[in-house]
Amino acid sequence: MLNLILDDFMVELTDGTIRNVGPSNKSGTAKLFDVESAEAREFGDKRVKVVCEDDDGNEVQVALFPEQVREIADDIEALEDDSPVFE
């Protein structure tokens, strides 16, 4: 399930073209639940792309720098040691 939350978001659709309308203070959040597959792969010369997809074909991609990937790996290791999630 893909959940999108868009704030102050307005676009104009004219003849198949999407154009920004209004101020540039837009923000958004994307959440993907019930992930069926997840993978990490190289993205360019300096980043790692994490790709998650659900069984409906919704996909979220996140490009991270190596230090961010290491921080997440440390967080997961700590969860494995301390959290009942991995029991």
C-alpha positions in Angstrom: 0.0 0.0 0.0 1.4 3.4 -1.1 0.5 6.4 1.1 1.2 9.8 -0.3 0.8 13.0 1.7 1.3 16.2 -0.2 1.2 19.7 1.4 0.5 22.9 -0.5 0.7 21.0 -3.7 -0.9 22.4 -6.8 -0.1 21.7 -10.4 -1.8 22.6 -13.7 -2.4 20.0 -16.3 -2.7 21.4 -19.8 -2.5 19.4 -23.0 -0.6 16.6 -21.3 1.9 19.0 -19.7 2.2 19.3 -15.9 3.3 22.7 -14.7 4.0 24.0 -11.1 1.3 26.4 -9.9 1.7 28.6 -6.9 4.6 29.0 -4.4 7.5 26.6 -4.3 6.9 25.6 -0.6 5.5 22.2 -1.5 6.4 19.2 0.6 5.5 15.6 0.6 5.8 12.3 2.3 5.7 8.8 0.8 5.2 5.6 2.8 5.1 2.1 1.4 3.6 -0.7 3.5 3.5 -4.4 3.0 6.7 -4.5 1.1 7.2 -7.6 -1.0 10.7 -7.0 -2.2 13.6 -4.8 -1.2 17.1 -4.4 -2.6 20.1 -2.2 -2.5 22.3 -1.4 -5.5 24.9 1.1 -6.7 23.6 4.4 -7.8 26.1 6.5 -9.7 29.6 6.7 -8.3 28.9 7.8 -4.7 25.5 6.5 -3.6 23.5 3.4 -2.8 19.9 3.1 -4.0 17.4 1.2 -1.9 14.4 0.1 -3.8 11.2 -1.3 -2.2 8.1 -2.6 -4.0 4.8 -3.9 -2.9 2.7 -6.6 -4.6 0.6 -3.9 -6.4 3.7 -2.6 -8.2 4.0 0.5 -6.1 7.7 1.4 -5.7 9.8 3.7 -3.5 13.4 4.5 -4.3 15.8 6.2 -1.9 19.4 7.2 -2.8 21.7 7.3 0.2 25.4 8.2 0.7 27.6 5.4 2.2 27.7 7.0 5.6 23.9 7.0 5.7 23.7 3.3 4.7 26.2 2.5 7.5 24.1 4.4 10.1 21.0 2.4 9.0 23.0 -0.8 9.2 24.1 0.1 12.8 20.4 0.9 13.7 19.4 -2.5 12.3 22.1 -4.3 14.3 21.0 -2.5 17.5 17.4 -3.6 16.8 18.6 -7.2 16.3 20.2 -7.1 19.7 17.5 -5.2 21.7 14.2 -5.4 20.0 11.5 -8.1 20.1 10.9 -7.4 16.4 13.7 -9.9 15.4 12.6 -12.7 17.8 
